[in-house]
Amino acid sequence: MRRYTRTLVAAALATTVIAGTAGWASASAQQAVTGAPAGTEAWRADGLPDPERMSPAQIAAFFQGLTPGRQRELVRAHPSVVGNLDGAPLRLRYEANARTLGARYAGQQVLASDPRGRGQIVLVHGDLTTAESVAVIVPGSDIDAGNVRPLTDMADALRRATHGRTAVISWAGYTTPVGVGLDAATGDLAEVGAERLTRLTDGLAATGVPAPSVFCHSYGSVVCGLAAQDLKAKDLVVFGSPGMRAANVGELGTSARVWAAKDPSDWIDRVPNVEFAGLGHGVDPADPAFGARRVPADDARGHDGYFAPGTQSLRTFAAIAQGDVR
């Protein structure tokens, strides 16, 4: 009976979204990528500490105890591990990922890269060590290493809106849902994503990077909601959100400021804000009763228009990232 009920609710959610977007539903379930980076077995075989047993702070301390020469030896011998260790020095991670990826991302600062599944990629726009402020953008469905352009477009727009003063991380660092289907209606992928996002911010803190403002789009806001209690962030900004798996800001358990935006033409408004039998993501964060600070978005267009040049939402996002609004 429970399985039958879940199927009915999932069908209702998918039908509602499709009706509102002329979109499609994916019947293929995604398997979340978990565990240590590729190449970890060889790393362990060399007598190096197990990454799965170390926090980002411990990883940072391990690298601080190595000479510069030894650090570079590890980059050469184990690039796929070093490039994905939250807490390792940023310059080493960039160098390691450049070795692993070759010409594909030439000239870009790649903070993490995982070829498993559909592929994951984390890109840095700007200098994390000198920027006045830092932002992380967490995407929703369909974003992966092979389809990262919509995410990097948002990052570039935010960089321009802050006149280059904010370093922005495009975080395609978790397995996102594909299309609109059961994966998008449940929190399974978001739970794994939340763990990975938490390690990202722990790693930034361990390497001296200021606490970021985290911008969470669509299903990415489910990830942020589940991560909120442990996330080292100064702001959580959700937009086009189906819910954060919390009834109100207080239930998120975060000291970060929580902001929400939804434009009137966003099809996400047609998704029922319910949570039943593990399906749906709960209260709309843009509902005043949720308690989030409002981001004006009346001139944004559709589900993906919040970073469009000249919009109130983009101007406010830039102000939030720079700490110019209270």
N, C-alpha and C positions, 0 to 999 in steps of 0.2 A: 504494500500500500504506500509506504514512504517513497519507494522508487517511482511509483506511478505518479504520486503528487509532485515530486521533483521534476519529472518529465513534463507535466502539465504546466508548471510554473515557468520552466525554461522555455517551453513553446510559446507561452504568453509573452514573456519578455522579448524573445526573438521576433515574434510577429509584430509586436508594438514598434520595435526599432525599425524593422524592415518597412513597415507602413509609413514611418516618418521620414525615411531616408532614401527609399527606393534602392536599398542596399541588398546585401545577401548574407546568409548565415553559413558559417563554417561548421561542417559536421566532424572535422578532424580534430581530435583532442591533441593538445600540445604537451610534451613531456618537459617539465622544468629542468634546466641544467643546474646541477648541484655539485658539491664536492670541490676538491683541490684542483688547481690548474693542470692542464696537460703537461707532462714532463715531470710531475712530482715524484714518481717512482725513482727516476734517475737521480733527482735531487736528494732524496732520502738515502739512496744507495751510496752517495758520496759522503754520508755521515752528517748531512746538514739537518737542522731542526725541522720537524714536521710542521708545515704551514697550517695544517688543520688543527693543531694543538696550540697555536700561538695567536694572541690578539694582535690587532694592528699596532698597539703600543709596544708589545714585545718584539714584533718584527722591526719596528723603528729602532729599538734598543739594540737588536742584533746587528743591524747594519751600521749603527754608530760605533760599534765595537770593532769594526773591520777597517783595515787600512784602505785608502783609495785604490791601491793596486789589487787587493783582494776583492773589493767590490766589483771592479771591472772584469776580473776573472770569472766571477759568478754570472755576470751579464753575458759573457762569451760562451760559457759552458751551459747555462740554463736560462736562456732568454725567455722561454715561454712561462717559466715560473716567476722570475724576477719581474717581468712585465705585468704580472697580475697580482702582486703582493701588496695589499693595502697596508700602508705603513712604511714601505720601502721608499727611499729618496726619489723624488719626482724625476730628476734628470736620468737616473738609472732606469726607471720604468719606460721613459720615452725612448731611450737608447735600445733597451731590450726589445720593445715592440717594433721598433724600426727594423731590427734584425729579423724578427719573426715574419713581418708582413712584407718586407721588401718594398717594391715600387708602388704598391697599391695605395698606400697612404703617405707617399713621399712628401716631406715638408710639413706634415701635420703632427701634432702632439697627441700621441695615442697613449692614454693612461691605462687601458686594459683592452685585451682582445682575446676572445674565446671562440674557437672554430666549431665547437660542438653544437649539435642541433642546427638551428637556422643561423647561428653565429651571433655573437654579441660584440659590441665595440663601445668604448668610452673615449670621447674626444675632448680636448681642452682647447678653448678659444681664448687666447690671452695668456698672461703670465700670472700663475697662481701665487707666486712668491712676492710680487710687487703690486698687484692690483689693489685698488682702494676697497673693493668689495668682491664677493664671489657668489655665483649663482649656480644651481644644479637644475637641469630640466629633465623631468621624468616623464617619458612618453606613455601613450596608451597602445591600443591594438595595432598590430601589423608592422611595428618597427623592429628591425633587426639589422645585422651588419650589411645585408644586401639591400635594405630599404631604410637608410638613415637620413636621407635628404630632408624629409619634412621636419625632423628633429633639429638638424643643423641649421635649417632656415630660421627656426625659432631662436636658436642661440645667436645667430648672426644679427637678427632683428633686435634682440635685447642688447647685444654689444653696441650696436649703432645708437640705440636709444639712450645709452649711458655714456655716449661719446668715448667708448673704449675704456672707461674707468672700471668696468666690472669684467672680471674673468668668468667665463661661462663654461660649464661642463655639460656636454651632450651625453646623457647617461642612457645608452641603449645596453644596459648591463644586466637585464633579466629577460626571461622568456615571456614575451607578450602573447596575448591571445591573437588568433588569426580570425579576422572577420567578426561577425556577431553570432555567438552561439553559446554553448554551455560554459566554455572556458571564461568568456567575458561576463557570464552571470554568476560565477562562483569566485571564491577568494583563493583557490588553490595556488594559482600562479603568483598571485599577489603576496601570499605568505612567504614563498621562497624569495620573491623580489624584495620584500621588506628586509629580510636578513642581509641580502647583498647590498642594499642601499644603506643600511646601518653600518656595515663594515666600510663602505666608501667614506661616510662622514667621520667614522672613527679614524680611518687612515689619514684623512685630511688634517684632523686635529693633531694626530701624532707627528705629522711633518710640519706643523706650525702654520697651516693655512687657516685663515679666519673662518668662523662658523658661517656657512652659506645660507642664502635664501633658497629654498627648494620649491620649484614651480612644478606642479603635478597636473598633467593633462589627462582627462578622461579616465580610463582604467588605471592610469598612473596614480590617480588620487586615491584609489583603493590601496595601492602599494604604500603610499605615504601615510594613509590613515593607520594601517597596521604597524608601520614602522615608527609612528609619531612619538611614542613613549620613550624610545631609545635613541632617537635621531638627534645628532648634534647639529642643530639648525637654529637660526635666529628667526626665520619666518617659514611658514608653510602656506603656499599659495595654490589653491586648487581652482581649476577652470574647466568647464564642460564636464563636471563630475557626476557620475552615477550614484555617488555616496562614498563615505569613508569608513563604513562598518562601525560607526559610532552614532549615538543618538544626539550628541551635542559636543561642543568644544571641550567641555570638562572631561568627557569620557576618553578623549584622545590621550590625556595624561601628559601633555607637553607644556613646557614653559615658552615655546616659540609662539610668536604671534600667528594667528590663523586667519587667512583671507580667502574669500571665495568670489568667483565671477561666473556669471552665466548670461549670455546674450539672448534676447527674445526669440531669435531665429534658430537657436541651437536645437537640433533634433534630440539631444539627450534629455530635453525637458519632457519628451514623450515616454521615456522609460520609467516604469513605476518605481517609486522610491520605497521599496519593500525589502524585507529580509525574512525569508521563510524557508525552512528546511535546508539551509545553507545556500540558498539562491537569492540573488539581489543584494544590494549593498547599503540599504537603509536610507536614513534621512538625507534629503538634499542639503548639502552644505551651504548653498546659496539662500536657503530659507532663513529668514531672520530669526526664527526660533532656534536654529542650530547654534547661533552665537558667534559666527565668524564675522570679521570685519568685511565690509562690502567693497568690492572693486567695481567701479562703473564700467559697464560693457555694452551699453545700449547701441553703440555704433559699430560693434564687431559684427561679423557676418558668418553664420553657420557654426559648425562644430570646430573648425580649424582656423577661424579668423581672429583669434585673440591677440596675435602678434602682428597684425597688419599695420603698416606704417600709418601714423596719424590718429590711430584709435585711442580712446580714453584708457582702454585696458592696457595697451602697451606703455603709454606714458606712466600709468600707475605702477605697472610692473617694474619699470626702470627706477621709479622713486622708491619703491619698496626695497629693491636690491641695494640701492645706495644708502638706505637708511634715512631718506628725506621725508618720510611720512610717519606719523605716530597714531 
